[in-house]
Amino acid sequence: MRCPKCQHEQKYSEECEACGVIFEKYRRMAARNQALEAEQRDSAGRMTKGVRAAALALLVAAVVVSLYFFPAGNNDRPVAEVAEVSVPAAVRAIAGPPPSAAPEAVRAAESLTPGKGNPIERARNATVSIETPWGTGSGFFVNRHYLVTNRHVVEFDNKKLAEFRHQVETFRQLIDLEQEKLADFRQRLRQMPKGPSRSQLAILIESREEELRRLLPEQEAREKRLAILEQKAQPSDIRIVLANGSEHIANYLLLSDRHDLALLSLFSGEWEFLEQAPPAIPLQQGDKVYTVGSPIGLRHTVTSGVFSGHRRQQEGGPLYLQTDAAINPGNSGGPLIDEHGYVRGVNTMVLRGADGIGFAIPIETVFEEFRSTLF
């Protein structure tokens, strides 16, 4: 028999004659050591596999995040092209098809959005501020040279004009009467002897003359404004301020007899305009909409809301689009657009005494009313 420790050969015995090792204990110890080594090898193998799996999972996650948040890179290539160039085939096989692997969905989304860029930004670029001698409003281009607004933006309301005329005339009469009374007071002052009564009258005259000097410039300003308002609106009276801040004078003005609409032209360039939605994309109740305009002088302000439905003020009357998107003074004539940038209507009025109820004239009405000019 050969000793497993020192290799000494001898006849069978329980103990080595050379090194003294006990054979059975040595075999048990060797077996335990082998089992321990085997267990350590298994543990190391499992750890290596776990590290590799974690690394692979991190790589897949990084690829998927990059596909979602950085789809086209800086070279404006399609998402699918970037995915094929930057993602190894082995990783694609593990991670599954990227979001760009659905070209039908991409094409469908692109078909909903006219032109390029942010739809709100496009609407802003096509919207203008309109300034007249009697106030401000908004408008927007419906093709390269023509823009639409409300009639009440470019023409002063006849009822309000009559009220303002009466106010101006009444103030003029009061001022004339005050001047006559002051002339009478001065005559009396010259005839009165010196004393408290004369001093008191002099103070009264001075006070009323001071008040009259304050009122006269205000009355003159009202009379000049009335003279302007009584003249019919002319294109040269209308100033158009574009999104880039440039100012232009309208070349042409056409007023609607049936609707609160006016058509202006600007032939000094070709301007960005808003498109109508295709018939296949109707505006439905609850759809998100936006208004763009210049409320209280804040040019190109954007508000958002939802489309509430179609409304008529009276049976057989004109159709309106109801929305809760804020339509403030100065928004009149601006566009009501959907989330894809298509123009849906012309903002025209709000319901008095109610919060968040506004109305727009459908864009289809604009093209029907000005068909001979726009087509």
Summary of the structure (lengths in Angstrom):
residues: 375
radius of gyration: 42.8
end to end distance: 113.8
largest distance: 165.3
contacts: 1076
relative contact order: 0.11
helix: 46%
strand: 20%
